[in-house]
Amino acid sequence: MAPIVQVAVHGRRHTIDADAITCAAVETILSVLQVAISVIVIFLVLMHSGKDSGLSGAFGVGTGAGPLGGGSMVERNLNRWTIFFAILFLLNAIVLLKRPWA
């Protein structure tokens, strides 16, 4: 049996299932995480060098040299981080759609 939480609102007592509160909290946390991951993925994709060096040229990523060392190592790490966060975005979206806590 799920624990019951009693809440007083405007002088009335209401009983709320604690599982419902937990489900709402999990969904809220994962939704906020999804937004944060989305912003990170957008930023990482914009950092990639394209035909015209794009936004990454402003930070020295697309060039052969820069403050962070060789361009090839930076590009490789940028690719790894982009793939990592893209997979994290996909997995979080699947979990939010399936809602295993409900």
N, C-alpha and C positions, 0 to 999 in steps of 0.2 A: 504494500500500500504506500502510495506517495505521501510525503509530508504535506501538511496543510498549513498555509500561512494566513493568519487573520489580520486584516487591515481595517482601520477605522477611517472612513472618508465622510466628511460632513456629518459627523455624529452617528453614522451607521456602520455596523460591522459587516465586512465582506470576507468571505473565505476564498482564497486563491490557491490553486494547486502550485506547489513549489516547482514542479517539473515545467509548467508553462513559463514561469519566470526564467528558469535556466535555459529553455529553448529560445526564448526571445533574446537573452543575453548572448548566447552562442551565435545566433544569426546576426545580431548587431555587430559583434566583434569581427566576424568573417566578412561582413559587408564593408566595414571600415577598412579592413585589411585589403579587400579587393580594390578599393579606390586607391589606396596607397601603392599597391603593386601596379595598378594601371598607370599612375603618374611616373613611376620608376621605369616601366617598360617604354613609355613614350619618350622619356628623357634619353634612355639608352639607344633607342632606335634613331633619334635625332643626332646622336653623337657619332653614328657610323659615317664613314666617308663614302660618298657616292661619286658620280661622274664629275661633279663640280666641287667636290670636297664639302659641300653643304655646311651645316652648322658645326661639324667636327673640325673644320678648318680653323675656326675661330679659337679653338682650344689646343691646336697643335697635334691633334690625333691623326689627321689624314696625311700630315707631312712625314718625311723620313726622320726628322729630328724634332725634339721638343723638350720641354722641361721634365717630362716623365721618362726620358730615355728613348730607345729605338721605337720607331713607329710600328714595326711588325709585332713586337711583344705587347704593346698597348692595344693594338687592333685585336690580337688573339684573346687577350683578357676581356676586352670589350665584347667580343663575340660570345665568350663563355658566360659572362654575366647576363647578357641579353637572353641567351638560351635558357639559363637558369630561371630568370624571372618570368620568361614567357611560359615555361613549364609550370612554375608556381601559380601563375595567373590561371592557366587552364585547369589545374587540379582544384584550385579554390573555387572556380566557377562551377565545376562538376559537383563539388561538395555542396555548394549553395543551392544547386538545382535539385540534387537528390534528397537533401535534408534528412540525413540518417538519424538525427536526434529527435525528429518529430514522430 
